[in-house]
């Protein structure tokens, strides 16, 4: 990194997964295809605000040892539907920084601004100034279904200043609806003790599951309208109360708790008899907690708490959005992949079943799956002792079961958008 860390720094396990095999690297800062994406393509692939996933998929595959040919294929597949980088709409300075917040047309202008800021203050310094000292920008960084945060995670993991500028510029162009849910302890007269509760995340989710106050807020069939929970005053008040119940301990133990619960939310909620699904939004909670973990090694204790509490808030919102499904740990423990999927992910050598999962993730065209596998693999290495069974591997097998079986059905989507917590969605 280009900036020394604060003396008040926490030291969570800063482990990253990097497998041999790729002929590229290790210095990616001057890599042709990464720079080509940076110079030629917008971060938003269309006018609706869909995100450019090229770098995510490319770097995830690189980290798993993808061949040069596979990396080129990934690049070409994504590049085929990206928008060209547009001209700046004007010059943004520190004084005019807020003038175009939330405007996706200003992406290039913000990109130039953050490139200059990173050159002056370093990647971490720019993130600290642009995100962690500004609750409005923190909200925007977790907006867009966590994509700016995920982008910043890749920038830090691979030490790519231009990718960091992309992530910060993307955040500046997102909405700040999450800000209404966040509490900044630095501005609270009562200080930290007033906002630190005594409940675990598991207890909070259980209480939300059975709280009748949520029964009429999101209903089955509302998939295109349920994002309105972000601006619902009733939801804002209730979710703030639930989030404040979390007993935050310290960065290492708290990210461990959040990472583990997010894995269960993503993987155990979508097993229904012989059917498997994964909620699109809960899946992003998982890939983004991987990114948050990557950031933690560079943050102060207060900054780490601010980031993890904000992540929990959005996770609770997405749990509400998909119908408050059951966390079915027993179903995950007993999960058996379909015969075809089991053959793919286990391979001929069963000494390490992760090898089959990782190998298959490299060949899957869908860009989110490999990120899910990376997040789960990291979780298995760091937090394998949380469960007696290897639930992290089971979760990866569930994800592949979803991607593989759905890809066999013409016209089907890989991820579920309709609300896996609603019984009607399984009929």
Secondary structure, DSSP 8 states (H G I E B T S, - for coil): --S---TTB----------TT-SS-S--TT-HHHHHHHHHB-SBSSTT--B--HHHHHHHHHHTT--HHHHHHHHHHHHTT--B----SS---SSSGGGGTT-GGGHHHHHHHHHHHHHHHHHHHHHIIIIIT-HHHHHHHHTTTTHHHHHHHHHHHTT-HHHHHHHHHHHHHS--GGGGG---GGG-TT-GGGT--SB-HHHHHHHHHT-GGGTTTS-TT-TTTGGGGGG-HHHHHHHHHHHHTB----HHHHHHHHHHHHHHHHHTTTEETTEE--BHHHHHHHHHHHHHHHHHTTSBHHHHHHHHHHHHHHHHHHHHHTT-----HHHHHT----HHHHHHHH-S--S-HHHHHHHHHHH--STTHHHHHHHHHHHHHHHGGG-SS-HHHHHHHHHHHHHHHHHTSTT--SSB-S-TTSGGGG-
